[in-house]
């Protein structure tokens, strides 16, 4: 009888006592469009660099700093119709003929896992994180690897980084002008700000 009572007592401790993992709170951060920026860079047919800005529509990041590799995730939606290089005719061409925004109005990114984390030495330093995820662009889904630097504060996160993709991988025609082709590679630089949610 005593042995049975001891077993029940141990079982109740396991079931009732919260574990460290259960106590750790998964924090949610709403990504803020007005404070975020996404810039694309591609070579024009004459070898110059064209900078285009895309606007974040919405997104969310989730994580717990003690279990970031296990529970961390990010998803975001970008408005492809917002492409702006400050040259109206070019922007219209990019939107209509290359991004085909009427058919593909948004670009999506959803992380699938966190490949690498380097924790900062102090709370003021940056986390070095490598995220793998699925990029949906122009109706095509591709896996991309995105290295980023993350500043984590109690109520705010700021992620900065860059990655590269190939237009033809997403069935996007390479722009031409007078039989000269523009670059096929696009460099993306981003700064994403998130605010903690209750």
C-alpha positions in Angstrom: 0.0 0.0 0.0 2.8 2.4 0.9 4.5 1.7 -2.4 1.3 2.6 -4.3 0.9 5.8 -2.3 4.5 6.8 -3.2 3.9 6.1 -6.9 0.7 8.3 -6.8 2.6 11.1 -5.1 5.4 11.1 -7.6 2.9 11.0 -10.5 1.1 14.0 -9.1 4.3 15.9 -8.9 5.1 15.2 -12.5 1.6 16.1 -13.7 0.9 19.1 -11.5 4.3 20.8 -11.2 4.9 23.0 -14.2 8.1 22.2 -16.0 10.6 24.9 -17.1 9.5 24.4 -20.7 5.8 24.8 -19.8 6.6 28.0 -17.8 8.5 29.5 -20.7 6.1 31.8 -22.6 6.0 31.9 -26.3 5.9 35.5 -27.2 4.0 36.9 -30.2 5.2 40.0 -32.1 3.0 41.7 -34.7 5.2 42.9 -37.6 4.6 46.7 -38.2 4.3 47.7 -41.8 5.0 51.4 -41.2 8.3 50.7 -39.5 9.5 48.0 -41.8 11.1 48.2 -45.2 12.0 45.7 -48.0 14.4 46.9 -50.7 15.2 44.9 -53.9 18.3 45.6 -56.0 18.7 44.3 -59.6 21.0 45.3 -62.5 19.3 47.2 -65.3 20.2 46.5 -68.9 23.0 49.1 -68.8 24.7 47.7 -65.7 23.3 50.2 -63.2 21.5 49.1 -60.0 17.7 49.6 -59.7 16.4 49.9 -56.2 12.8 49.0 -55.6 10.8 49.2 -52.4 8.1 46.8 -51.4 5.7 47.3 -48.5 5.0 44.8 -45.8 1.2 44.2 -45.5 1.2 42.1 -42.4 3.1 39.4 -40.4 3.9 37.8 -37.1 6.9 36.4 -35.3 6.7 34.0 -32.5 9.3 32.6 -30.1 10.8 32.1 -26.7 14.4 33.2 -26.3 15.2 30.1 -24.3 13.8 27.7 -26.9 14.1 29.7 -30.1 15.2 26.9 -32.3 12.3 24.7 -31.2 9.4 27.2 -31.2 10.6 30.2 -33.2 8.7 31.1 -36.4 8.0 34.0 -38.7 5.4 34.6 -41.4 4.9 37.7 -43.5 2.9 39.0 -46.4 4.3 41.6 -48.8 2.2 43.7 -51.2 3.6 43.0 -54.6 1.5 45.9 -56.0 3.5 48.3 -53.8 6.7 48.0 -55.9 8.2 51.5 -56.2 11.5 52.5 -57.8 10.5 56.1 -58.2 10.2 55.8 -62.0 6.5 55.5 -62.8 6.7 53.8 -66.2 9.3 51.3 -65.0 7.2 50.5 -61.9 4.1 50.0 -64.1 6.0 47.6 -66.3 7.4 45.7 -63.3 4.0 45.4 -61.7 2.1 44.5 -64.9 4.4 42.4 -67.0 6.9 40.9 -64.6 5.3 40.5 -61.2 1.9 40.3 -62.8 0.3 41.8 -59.7 -3.3 41.4 -60.8 -2.8 37.6 -60.7 -0.3 37.5 -57.9 -1.0 40.4 -55.6 1.1 39.2 -52.6 4.4 37.7 -51.8 4.5 35.4 -48.8 7.3 34.0 -46.6 6.8 31.3 -43.9 9.7 30.0 -41.9 10.0 26.2 -41.7 12.9 26.0 -39.2 15.7 27.9 -37.6 19.0 26.4 -38.8 21.5 28.4 -36.7 21.5 30.7 -33.7 24.4 32.6 -32.1 23.3 34.1 -28.8 24.5 37.6 -28.0 27.0 38.3 -25.2 24.7 40.9 -23.7 21.1 42.0 -24.1 22.2 45.1 -26.1 24.0 42.9 -28.7 22.5 41.3 -31.8 21.4 37.7 -32.3 22.8 36.0 -35.4 20.1 33.7 -36.8 19.8 31.7 -40.0 16.2 31.0 -41.0 15.0 28.5 -43.6 11.6 29.1 -45.1 9.2 28.9 -48.0 9.0 32.0 -50.3 5.9 32.2 -52.5 6.5 34.6 -55.3 4.7 34.9 -58.7 2.7 31.7 -57.9 5.9 29.6 -57.3 7.1 28.2 -54.0 10.8 27.9 -53.3 12.9 27.2 -50.2 15.2 30.1 -49.3 17.8 30.5 -46.6 17.8 33.9 -44.8 20.6 35.0 -42.5 19.6 37.9 -40.2 20.6 40.0 -37.3 18.0 40.3 -34.5 17.8 42.9 -31.8 15.5 41.6 -29.1 14.0 43.9 -26.6 11.2 43.2 -24.1 8.4 44.7 -26.2 10.1 45.0 -29.6 12.2 43.1 -32.1 14.1 44.4 -35.1 15.4 42.0 -37.8 17.8 43.1 -40.5 19.4 41.0 -43.2 19.6 40.2 -46.9 19.3 37.3 -49.3 19.4 36.7 -53.0 17.1 34.9 -55.5 16.9 34.3 -59.2 14.0 35.6 -61.2 13.8 32.6 -63.5 13.4 30.3 -60.5 10.1 32.0 -59.9 9.0 32.0 -63.6 9.6 35.8 -63.8 10.9 37.0 -67.2 14.1 38.9 -67.1 13.4 42.5 -68.2 14.9 43.6 -71.5 15.4 47.0 -73.2 16.4 47.2 -76.8 17.5 43.6 -76.8 19.7 44.1 -73.7 18.8 42.0 -70.7 18.7 43.1 -67.1 20.1 41.1 -64.3 18.6 37.7 -63.4 19.6 37.9 -59.7 17.7 40.0 -57.2 19.3 41.1 -53.9 16.8 41.7 -51.1 17.6 43.8 -48.1 15.1 44.1 -45.3 14.5 45.7 -41.9 11.5 44.3 -40.1 10.1 45.7 -36.8 7.8 43.8 -34.6 5.8 44.9 -31.5 5.0 42.4 -28.7 1.4 41.4 -28.4 -0.4 40.6 -25.1 
